[in-house]
Amino acid sequence: MSWEEYVRRVVPYTAGEQPSDPDIIKLNTNECPYPPAPGVRAAMESLAKEADRFRLYPDPDASVLADAIAAQYGLSEDEVFVGVGSDDVLALSFLTFFGGGKELLFPDITYSFYPVWADLFGIPYRQIPLTDSFEIDPAAYIPALSKKENGGVIFPNPNAPTGLEASQDTVERIVRGNPDSVVIVDEAYIDFGGTTALPLIRKYDNLLVVQTFSKSRAMAGARIGFAMGDPKLIGYLKDVKFSFNSYTMNLPSLMAGKAAVEDRQYFDDIRQKVIDTRERFKRDLKQLGFVFPDSGANFVFAAHPDVPGPELFAQLRARGILVRHWDKPGISEYLRITIGTDDQMKKVTEALRDILGSR
C-alpha cells in the first residue's frame, strides 16, 4: 500500500497565464489597466513607517475593511464578510452552504472554478445549459418548475466568460424560487455597467452577493473579496472561516482595501474609462465582422465566422497580445479579450485587422 492511495486527487483550476515579458499586451485575466486609488499608495507608505505592526496578527474580523465596505454600501458590519479574494470567499461559501448532499446548480458555460470546488469538497453538482444565445434559463433552476430539487445555486452576473448580464427579474426569480437553498450571485464584474442584486439581500435571507476588488478597484494583487447577505448567512460563513484560518486577511490588504473603498470618485472614474473603451472596442469588432454577446463586463467574448478561435489566439500571441481561449465544446471558437487602455485596444484592433487581411 502506498501513501498515494490516501491522497485527495482533483483536477485543479487552470489560471490565466502570467507572462514574464513586460512587452506583452496582457489581456487574458481581466485585470484593470489602471493603478489603484491614490489613497492605496498613501496607506502603504504610512504602513511602511509602522513596520513594528507586522509582529502582531491582523484583526481576524477584518473590521477596518468590513466597516468601510458596510458604510459604502449602506449595510451593517454583520452583513459583510471579507476574504482573500472572491475565490476565497466563494470556496468558503461552497464549504459552508452546499453540504446537504443535494446537487448544486450552475451554468455549463461559466467560471471554471465552480466544478473544481465542488469536486474538492465532494459536492454533487449539475451544470445547466445556457440557451443558444448564452442566456440563463431561470426555470431550470427553480424546483417548482424543473421538478428537481437542488442543494444550492451559484452563477456569475455578468456571466464569465460570456460577459452577458442576466436581468434582475431573472435573478430574483431564481432567488425567490429557491427558499430552501442558498443562492450565490457572483458579481465579480458587476461594476462595469451592471445592476447589482444587493438590494435583494434585505428581501431574501437565502441570497449571498459576492464581489471583488480585483477588477474595478484595480487591486488583483492585494487579494480582497467580500460577500454581502443576511446576518445569519454571514455568521455561518464566519464560523467556517474561523474553523479553517482565523487570520486570513493580512495587514497591508486591510489598509489598502480601506483606502480603495473610500475613494468613490476614483473608483467611478476608472470603471467609466473601462466601460467607454469597451464600447469603442465592441464597435471596432463589429466592423471587423466579429460576433459576441453584449458584454457588461471588462472583457468581450468574441468569435469570427471566418477564422477559427485557436488560430486567432495563436496569431495574436505571435504579435505579442495575450488573450484567453478555452478548447471546450460550445466556446472553442471564442476568445475572451480583457479591456485594456485605449492604446492597447487600438493595437488589438490593428492586429485583428492584419490577421483578417492576411487570409
Phi, psi and omega in degrees: 000134181255152176301336181293341179292342181260001182281136173281116184253126179223160172269113188285162172293140177259110180283160177294146182298140176246090185289150179270344181284114183290346182275349178289135173279106190266103182231045187240354183229017173059032173283159178282138180279357183247158180287165176296172179302147180306327180296337179294314177300316180299320179295320180291321178293321178294318181294326179298334179276353181237046186301338180298338180294340182288348179283346181258151174294148175286164178300118182296336178273354181051039190299321182299324179276317179300320178296319180295319178294315180301316180296321182293326185254009177069038182243172170265159184299329182283004173255009184232135174235134182245138180218180185276080186080158180293338176297319177296316180298315181292317179300316178294328178292320175302313182295327184279314194254348188243040183255017185275357178089350177268162185293133169276139181250135171203163185295158179282334174246105188194192179298122190283001173281338184302308179294333178295311178297319180300316178294318182299319183265005178068036181262122175293146182213159176225130180265125184266123181298137169289163175288173179299337178261020176068025181261155175279134174263103186300328182300329182290346182256357185253115185306321182296335181260322182276344182065025178226129177287162174217166179253013180148164181222138171218140175202148176277148175214111358300155182287154172236131014261011187282330183082359184278134180264132172280145180293158178294333174296317178297314180300312183292324177301318181292316180295312181296327183278000180231058184297339182261006180228153174278134177247125178250125174255114184270102188256048180302331187244015188294335187284355182263039175113000182273175177249118183287150175274005185307317180302339183283346184291338178278346181262330184230120182279000179258009183255128174241125179253125184244132178227176186217156172269356190287335186256281187288342178257007171058040185227042179301326181286345180272342180056077178229124173225164180206155177238149178228133182185185178304141181307329179293317176299313182298322179297316178296321179296318178295323179301317180291319178302312183288348174270352184247307180197109184292325189256064186281324185265122180281162186300313180301319180294323178298314183288319179294320180297318178300315180297321182293315185288336181277345180264077184295323183296316180295318177304312180296321182295312186285327178290327177292324175301315180296317179300313181298317179294320178301315183294322176295319181294322177299320178295320178296318180298318179299319179296332178273359177093009179284155174240147182192152171295156182284095188294135171247017184246191178262037177204166175233137182253098195236149176223155177242132184296341185253352183228122180300146180304313180301324179292317177300316179301312182294320181293320177294318179299320179297337179263012177081024180239120183253119176238186183247136177223138176242129177271070183230149180304137176090338183226007186293342179270358185257151170243138172262116185247111177295145176277119177258210176286168177303317181296318179297318182289330174296321178293323176296314179300316179298318179296317179295320177298320179294318180297312181294324181287340182273356182275000000 
